[in-house]
Amino acid sequence: MALAQGVVRILEEQAAAQHYSRVRVVRLEIGPLATVEPQALRFCFDAATRGTIAENAALDIVETAAVAWCFACGESVIIKERSGTCPSCGSFQLQVTGGDELRIRELEVD
């Protein structure tokens, strides 16, 4: 619920700064390492937007891949978990470069 309320707070701040009166669609980009359950966020978003400029707004969640740089083989690889191994060479020497994001990607507003 706190995440959904945070998104609504950002929407209201931006509405004041950008001079829009209604949010129609919110596109969130969520990575699998962000530890966010999309279905739970959808439910909470509906509750958190009641009585706000985003009431009845559609929530579109774009799920991204978890990506890491493998120091051993020098490749950017898609991973399944933060503490996993490189799918190419089996090394544990990975640096996560994507997949832990939770951000507002796009808005459709009036």
Salt bridges, closest charged atoms under 4 A:
GLU29 OE1 - ARG103 NE 2.72
GLU29 OE2 - ARG105 NE 3.77
ASP60 OD2 - ARG27 NE 2.87
GLU106 OE2 - ARG27 NH1 3.53
GLU108 OE2 - ARG27 NH2 3.09
ASP110 OD2 - ARG22 NH1 3.84
ASP110 OD2 - ARG24 NH2 2.83
